[in-house]
Amino acid sequence: MSMAWFRSYHGAPLDAKHVTIGKRTETPAGVSCAVWWALLDYASQNHDRGSVSGFDCEVVANFFGWPVETVKKVVSTMGDVGLITDGRISNWDKRQVRRERPADNSTERVRRFRERRDTNGNATKRPETPRVDKRRVDKRELQEEREDTEISTWLTPLRDAWESGGGIGSFNFGVAAKVYRPIVKRGVPVEELARRLRVYCQVMVNTGKTNFMNHPDFARRHQHFAGPLYENDTLTPLGKLVTQPPPEAA
């Protein structure tokens, strides 16, 4: 079944990589954000979902009123910063579902489950049998519900920010929940904490450092990365660290 939608995660519009792309292409960060959204939309509709092969920069340029070369330069730079890999949106298969379920599929499964449960409840019971059957049914229903999708929690924006620098699978949910929950309870929105984490990761990448802080260390120092990247249209010291090219690209 064709997909009529794609996932977008919290913090994506303010990803620090858009600032980096804007700096390298001498365009506002909003240009990168708009082009990125157009790329995601195109990749979602592509026959090979996730591929940006055939993306028409001219169509996007005409829509926004920008020079075609500007859009081409932004798309090319997205490959340089890791948003696009081998002609595909990076991590598309990990972040997006592979197929769309019918809208009433979940409801139908619940109905069948309840019918089976009620049938078992009214039938002649044998010791332990209903309990074993119920566990098996519950496990099967849960597995079906989770198939082809990810469990979204309040930690998802932080996971995405952390893995932008630490790599896929490097985020420890248990430790993160323990050290970041108090910060959120003190009034720092999850999206803002994720933004600070993205800024930190981008600084580490751009300065060529590899000794990333662990979650407890970052939780103690997150305010160091809370400042703005621009003030009065001028890069702040933090903004310069975020937008400077990595050593290998210098």
Sequence and secondary structure as in RCSB ss.txt:
>XXXX:A:sequence
MSMAWFRSYHGAPLDAKHVTIGKRTETPAGVSCAVWWALLDYASQNHDRGSVSGFDCEVVANFFGWPVETVKKVV
STMGDVGLITDGRISNWDKRQVRRERPADNSTERVRRFRERRDTNGNATKRPETPRVDKRRVDKRELQEEREDTE
ISTWLTPLRDAWESGGGIGSFNFGVAAKVYRPIVKRGVPVEELARRLRVYCQVMVNTGKTNFMNHPDFARRHQHF
AGPLYENDTLTPLGKLVTQPPPEAA
>XXXX:A:secstr
   S     TTGGG HHHHHHHHHHTS HHHHHHHHHHHHHHHHHSSSTTB TT  HHHHHHHHT  HHHHHHHH
HHHHHTTSEETTEETTHHHHS SS   TTHHHHHHHHHHHHHHHHHHS   TTHHHHHHHHHHHHHHHHHHTTS 
   TTHHHHHHHHHHH TT   HHHHHHHHHHHHHTT  HHHHHHHHHHHHHHHHHTT      HHHHHHHGGGG
 S SEETTEE HHHHHHHS  GGG 
